[in-house]
Amino acid sequence: MPEQCPDCGGAVSEDHLDQQFQTEIPRQPIVREFKIHCGHRQKCGKHLRGRHPLQTSDATGAAQSQLGGDAQAAIVYLNKRAGMFLYLVDPDIPATNHRAEQGLKTPIVNRKVWGGNRTDAGGAAQSVTSSVLQTCQNKAIDVFQFVSNSFRGVLGNFFA
């Protein structure tokens, strides 16, 4: 805390102390090597393998590199709670939100130019109009033809 107010230059006196907590994910990964004791039963000949409590998989050979429990938990949390990392398993999901941001750009600019909508009905109308225009653009559909067909009741398969 500064000793003087950055605006008026007056002295600053401390009133209380606040707390803040932060949990950090370490930047340096922890790499563990497990020496797995392997053997076989003398009587029946079946193979046996030991297992360390921190192992997350029994895989060895080509699949011997695994994510630890904390890394798996972080991915599950981000996937389920925050919706992150879905693009890693679904190639149809882009890794960035660039298209979504670009989709919002035109309505935001229009709202600023028009000074916003003065009624809830006007806001709803702008929302529907913007959505139809953007969907037509995304699907390479002639917007004037679509609107004309809509008024005449001839929509075709817009959602294909």
Buried (B, 14 or more C-beta within 10 A) or exposed (E): EEEEEEEEEEEEEEEEEEEEEEEEEEEEEEEEEEEEEEEEEEEEEEEEEEEEEEBEEEEEEEEEEBEBEEBEEBBEEEBEEEEEBEEEEEEEEEEEEEEEEEBEEEBEEEBEEEEEBEEEEEEEEBEEEBEBBBBBEEEEBEEEEBBEBEEEEEEEEEEE
